[in-house]
């Protein structure tokens, strides 16, 4: 009798064989929209800080 995993993140008692790894069609996306949003927000913050630094450096004293 063949058993199946009740929880996919639980480690197996034995390592998976190559056919078992190839047979899985469930692939998680490389980047989720939440991750892309967070990276975009961080990039926006860094660019705004860089712009502020440029403005303060060029301001007359």
QUILIN-V66997 format. One record per residue. N is the residue number from 1. RES is the residue in three letters. PHI is phi in whole degrees, -180 to 180 (999 if undefined). Layout:
# QUILIN-V66997
n=N res=RES phi=PHI
n=N res=RES phi=PHI
This chain:
# QUILIN-V66997
n=1 res=UNK phi=999
n=2 res=UNK phi=-93
n=3 res=UNK phi=-100
n=4 res=UNK phi=-129
n=5 res=UNK phi=-77
n=6 res=UNK phi=-82
n=7 res=UNK phi=-136
n=8 res=UNK phi=-70
n=9 res=UNK phi=-92
n=10 res=UNK phi=-77
n=11 res=UNK phi=-66
n=12 res=UNK phi=-82
n=13 res=UNK phi=-71
n=14 res=UNK phi=-136
n=15 res=UNK phi=-69
n=16 res=UNK phi=-75
n=17 res=UNK phi=-86
n=18 res=UNK phi=-60
n=19 res=UNK phi=-62
n=20 res=UNK phi=-67
n=21 res=UNK phi=-70
n=22 res=UNK phi=-73
n=23 res=UNK phi=-74
n=24 res=UNK phi=-73
n=25 res=UNK phi=-101
n=26 res=UNK phi=-87
n=27 res=UNK phi=-120
n=28 res=UNK phi=-76
n=29 res=UNK phi=-64
n=30 res=UNK phi=-64
n=31 res=UNK phi=-136
n=32 res=UNK phi=-83
n=33 res=UNK phi=-66
n=34 res=UNK phi=-66
n=35 res=UNK phi=-67
n=36 res=UNK phi=-64
n=37 res=UNK phi=-64
n=38 res=UNK phi=-66
n=39 res=UNK phi=-64
n=40 res=UNK phi=-64
n=41 res=UNK phi=-65
n=42 res=UNK phi=-63
n=43 res=UNK phi=-65
n=44 res=UNK phi=-63
n=45 res=UNK phi=-64
n=46 res=UNK phi=-63
n=47 res=UNK phi=-67
n=48 res=UNK phi=-69
n=49 res=UNK phi=-66
n=50 res=UNK phi=-67
n=51 res=UNK phi=-65
n=52 res=UNK phi=-64
n=53 res=UNK phi=-66
n=54 res=UNK phi=-64
n=55 res=UNK phi=-68
n=56 res=UNK phi=-70
n=57 res=UNK phi=-71
n=58 res=UNK phi=-91
n=59 res=UNK phi=-73
n=60 res=UNK phi=-70
n=61 res=UNK phi=-100
